[in-house]
């Protein structure tokens, strides 16, 4: 299993973390996906969404959605686990096709299902955006970081936290950079300030 980068968005307005979690479960606990949620500390909610494993050896894609209350709304972080089954299915099918072209007919449905599962992250963000828009919330500009997301497990942590509250991984490299000119916070890898363009 490979971990994909964690993406974080802030939504400003009156949004209840648990209501958003329930809405995601209602949206994704059907058809080819399944979802569940649980309460976290401090009003947080965590949602697990994954594709259903249709066959015993079938691959699944899974992601974790953290919904964290913030002073002006919520911060949503999505961390995806890309399962190697998609690449493995394609490689296995290619080898089988060389040996026996007719053997791949049964694999096509599984490969198509796995490829569709890779769009799960975009589908979840669409659902989050729609819920927040319907609640009257505005998307944050991203110019001021609200949380620091752990690169290892995807858990949002308060700014300045030295280690992840969930997995205890160090967070020094994930801390935003403060601009010396305007004070805005930029992502740790930024070369220039996201607000004023000054060299960091």
C-alpha positions in Angstrom: 0.0 0.0 0.0 1.3 3.5 -0.9 0.2 6.6 0.9 -0.8 9.5 -1.3 -0.2 13.1 -0.2 -2.7 14.5 2.3 -4.8 17.4 1.1 -6.3 20.0 3.5 -9.0 22.6 3.0 -10.5 25.1 5.4 -14.2 26.0 5.3 -15.4 29.1 7.1 -19.0 29.2 8.4 -21.3 27.2 10.8 -20.4 23.6 9.9 -20.9 20.8 12.4 -18.1 18.2 12.0 -20.5 15.3 12.9 -23.1 16.4 10.4 -20.5 16.5 7.6 -19.3 13.0 8.6 -22.9 11.7 8.5 -23.5 13.2 5.1 -20.3 11.6 3.7 -21.4 8.2 5.1 -24.9 8.6 3.5 -23.2 9.5 0.2 -20.6 6.8 0.1 -22.1 3.8 2.0 -23.7 2.5 -1.2 -22.9 0.8 -4.5 -19.2 0.2 -5.0 -18.1 2.1 -1.9 -18.7 1.8 1.8 -18.2 4.3 4.6 -18.3 4.7 8.3 -17.5 7.4 10.8 -16.5 7.9 14.4 -16.2 10.7 16.9 -12.8 12.0 17.8 -11.5 14.2 20.6 -12.5 17.9 20.8 -15.5 17.6 18.4 -13.4 16.0 15.6 -14.9 13.4 13.3 -13.1 10.8 11.3 -14.7 9.1 8.2 -13.3 6.0 6.5 -14.4 5.6 2.8 -13.3 2.7 0.7 -14.2 0.7 -2.4 -15.9 -2.6 -1.8 -13.8 -5.7 -2.3 -15.8 -7.6 -4.8 -13.6 -10.6 -5.1 -11.3 -12.2 -2.5 -8.2 -11.0 -4.4 -9.8 -7.8 -5.5 -8.1 -4.5 -4.6 -9.6 -1.7 -2.7 -8.8 2.0 -2.4 -9.3 3.6 1.0 -9.1 7.0 2.4 -9.5 8.8 5.7 -11.3 12.1 6.0 -10.5 14.1 9.2 -13.0 16.9 10.0 -11.6 19.2 12.7 -13.4 22.2 14.2 -11.5 25.4 13.8 -12.2 28.9 15.2 -14.0 30.0 12.0 -15.4 26.8 10.7 -13.8 23.4 10.0 -10.6 22.1 8.5 -11.0 18.9 6.3 -8.0 16.7 5.5 -8.2 13.8 3.1 -5.5 11.1 3.2 -5.7 8.4 0.6 -4.1 5.0 0.5 -3.5 3.8 -3.0 -3.5 0.0 -2.9 -1.0 -1.7 -5.2 -3.7 -4.0 -6.5 -4.5 -1.7 -9.4 -0.9 -1.8 -10.7 -0.6 -5.5 -9.8 -3.8 -6.3 -11.7 -2.5 -4.5 -14.8 0.9 -6.2 -14.7 -0.6 -9.6 -14.0 -3.1 -9.2 -16.9 -0.3 -8.1 -19.2 1.7 -11.2 -18.4 -1.3 -13.5 -18.8 -2.2 -11.8 -22.2 1.3 -12.7 -23.5 0.8 -16.4 -22.4 -2.8 -16.8 -23.3 -4.8 -13.9 -24.8 -8.1 -15.4 -23.9 -7.2 -15.5 -20.2 -7.6 -11.7 -19.8 -11.4 -11.6 -20.5 -12.2 -12.3 -16.9 -9.8 -9.7 -15.6 -11.3 -6.7 -17.5 -14.1 -6.1 -15.1 -11.8 -6.1 -12.1 -9.3 -3.7 -13.7 -12.1 -1.3 -14.7 -13.5 -1.4 -11.1 -10.0 -0.7 -9.7 -9.3 2.2 -12.1 -12.7 3.8 -11.2 -11.7 3.5 -7.5 -8.8 5.9 -8.1 -11.3 8.8 -8.5 -12.5 8.3 -4.9 -10.5 11.3 -3.6 -12.1 13.7 -6.1 -15.6 12.3 -5.4 -15.1 12.9 -1.7 -13.9 16.5 -2.2 -16.9 17.2 -4.4 -19.2 15.8 -1.6 -17.5 17.9 1.1 -17.6 21.1 -1.1 -21.3 20.5 -1.8 -22.2 20.0 1.9 -20.3 23.1 3.0 -21.7 25.2 0.1 -25.3 24.1 1.1 -24.5 25.1 4.7 -23.5 28.6 3.6 -19.8 28.1 4.3 -17.0 29.7 2.2 -13.9 27.8 1.2 -10.8 29.2 3.0 -8.2 31.0 0.9 -5.4 28.7 2.1 -3.3 31.8 2.9 -3.4 31.2 6.6 -2.8 27.6 7.6 -5.1 26.5 10.4 -3.6 23.1 11.1 -0.5 21.0 10.4 -1.3 17.7 8.7 0.9 14.7 9.5 2.7 13.4 6.4 2.6 9.8 7.8 -1.0 9.3 8.9 -2.9 12.4 7.7 -4.1 13.5 11.1 -4.5 17.3 11.4 -2.6 18.8 14.4 -2.6 22.3 15.9 0.0 24.7 14.5 3.3 24.5 16.4 2.8 20.9 17.5 6.1 19.1 17.5 4.8 15.5 17.1 1.6 14.1 15.7 -1.2 13.5 18.3 -2.1 10.3 16.6 1.1 8.5 15.4 3.8 10.6 17.2 5.7 11.3 14.0 7.7 14.5 14.0 6.0 17.5 12.5 8.9 19.9 12.1 9.1 19.5 8.3 5.3 20.0 8.0 5.2 23.4 9.8 4.2 26.4 7.6 6.8 29.2 7.0 6.0 32.7 8.3 6.7 35.5 5.9 9.1 38.1 7.3 7.4 40.9 5.4 3.6 40.3 5.9 3.4 37.5 8.5 1.3 35.2 6.3 1.9 31.5 6.6 2.9 29.5 3.5 3.3 25.8 3.0 6.7 24.4 4.2 8.0 23.8 0.6 7.0 27.3 -0.7 9.8 29.5 -2.1 7.7 32.6 -2.0 5.0 34.0 0.3 1.5 33.0 -0.9 0.2 36.4 0.1 2.8 39.0 -0.9 5.2 37.1 -3.0 8.3 37.9 -0.9 11.1 35.4 -1.0 11.0 33.1 2.0 
